[in-house]
Amino acid sequence: MFLITGATGNVGRVLVDHLLEAGVPVRAVTRNPESSKLPANAEVVSGDPSSPESLSEALSAVSALFLNPAAVGGSTAKLLELARERGVKRVVMLSSDTVVDDAAEQSDSIAAWHKQIEETVAASGLEWTILRAGEFATNLLGLWAPQIRATGVVRAPYGQGTTAPIHERDIAATAVRALLTDDHLGETYSLTGPKSLTRIEMVEIIAQVLDRPVRFEELVPEQALQAILAQGTPKPIADSILALQAESVGRPAHVGTGVEAITGQPARPFAEWVADHAGAFA
Ligand SMILES: NC(=O)c1ccc[n+]([C@@H]2O[C@H](COP(=O)([O-])OP(=O)(O)OC[C@H]3O[C@@H](n4cnc5c(N)ncnc54)[C@H](OP(=O)(O)O)[C@@H]3O)[C@@H](O)[C@H]2O)c1
C-alpha cells in the first residue's frame, strides 16, 4: 500500500493515477474526501498531514509514502516518526530545485524551508529519495491562464527571466519509480523541464500551440508582487519567487537530469504541457 499526501494537488492527482495504472494499491489523503474527486479505485482517506496523528490509522500496512511539503508543512518529523512506528519503510519527498547543496545558509526562504524538510527526511531512519523539482508549469494555470482567456495578454515581470518549467506528469513518473523500485534510495535528483526558456519565449510557445495571438507585457516588480499575493501566496514566498525571477534575467535556467535518469525518457517539452492544458487557456 502506498500513501500519498497532497493527493488532490497538482502532482498528487497525477501520481495517484500513475500508481493505479501500475496496478498498485493507493491510499490518497485529503482533508475533504467528499469533494476530492479522486478516482474510485483509490482508497480515499480523510486526514490532515499537517496533523500527523490524524493519519495514525491510515499509515497501517503502508510500505511507502509520498511526502508533499504543501500538505505536511512543519510536521514532517512527527509524521515520519509515526510512519516508522507504524511500519512504513520508505519516504519519497517532493522538494525544490532552489535548494543548494553545501551552502552554509540557503539564499532564500523557499530553499531554506525545503532544505530543513530534506534534512528531516534524511534523518528519519526510513529509506528515502528526494525529488527536487524546478518551477512547475502548472503555476501558469493560476497566474497566466485567466489573463490569456480574458485578454490574450500575459502581464508578468521579467520577460527575459528564464526557467525550465516541468510537466507534472514527469514529476509523477519519477515519484512512481522511486516508490516502486529500489534503484533510487538515498539519492537526490534535480527535476526540470528539458530546456531553458525566457518568459517571453514561453508566451510565444503558448500562442503557437493555441494557434492564436498571445503577447507578453512586462509588469514592474511591485505590480507583480500584488498579483502573486492576490493568489494567496505568503509574502516571504512571493518575495523569494520574484527575487529568483530577477536573478534569472540574462542567464540560462538550470536544466536538471533527474527525469531522464529515473524514467529513461527525456522530460516533456513545454509545448506538450500547453497542449495537454489547452482547455485552461481557451
Ligand atoms: N509550484 C512550484 O513551482 C514548485 C516547485 C518546486 C517544488 N514545489 C513543491 O511542491 C509543493 C506543491 O505541490 P502541489 O502543487 O502538488 O501541491 P498543492 O496542489 O499546492 O497542494 C497539495 C494538497 O495539499 C493539501 N494542502 C494544501 N495546503 C495544506 C495545508 N495548509 N494543510 C494541510 N494540507 C494542505 C491540499 O489537499 P486537501 O485540500 O485535499 O487536503 C492540496 O490539494 C510545494 O509546496 C513545494 O514543496 C513546487
The ligand as an ORCA input file, in Angstrom:
! r2SCAN-3c Opt
* xyz 0 1
  N       4.958     25.218     -7.583
  C       6.225     25.082     -7.902
  O       6.734     25.673     -8.865
  C       7.088     24.162     -7.087
  C       8.423     23.975     -7.461
  C       9.214     23.101     -6.727
  C       8.689     22.401     -5.651
  N       7.392     22.608     -5.321
  C       6.862     21.850     -4.159
  O       5.607     21.331     -4.490
  C       4.658     21.667     -3.487
  C       3.308     21.881     -4.125
  O       2.914     20.691     -4.770
  P       1.463     20.634     -5.452
  O       1.351     21.812     -6.366
  O       1.253     19.279     -5.988
  O       0.583     20.811     -4.167
  P      -0.718     21.699     -3.972
  O      -1.583     21.459     -5.135
  O      -0.345     23.090     -3.607
  O      -1.304     21.051     -2.622
  C      -1.461     19.673     -2.493
  C      -2.529     19.368     -1.495
  O      -2.055     19.580     -0.181
  C      -3.150     19.835      0.680
  N      -2.855     21.053      1.452
  C      -2.583     22.270      0.959
  N      -2.371     23.142      1.969
  C      -2.498     22.434      3.109
  C      -2.390     22.772      4.491
  N      -2.101     24.021      4.893
  N      -2.580     21.815      5.411
  C      -2.864     20.547      5.024
  N      -2.986     20.176      3.721
  C      -2.801     21.099      2.787
  C      -4.388     20.023     -0.187
  O      -5.105     18.807     -0.154
  P      -6.581     18.664      0.518
  O      -7.232     20.025      0.441
  O      -7.235     17.650     -0.372
  O      -6.357     18.203      1.906
  C      -3.767     20.219     -1.587
  O      -4.592     19.753     -2.630
  C       5.205     22.950     -2.843
  O       4.768     23.079     -1.507
  C       6.681     22.705     -2.930
  O       7.084     21.958     -1.808
  C       6.577     23.458     -6.003
*
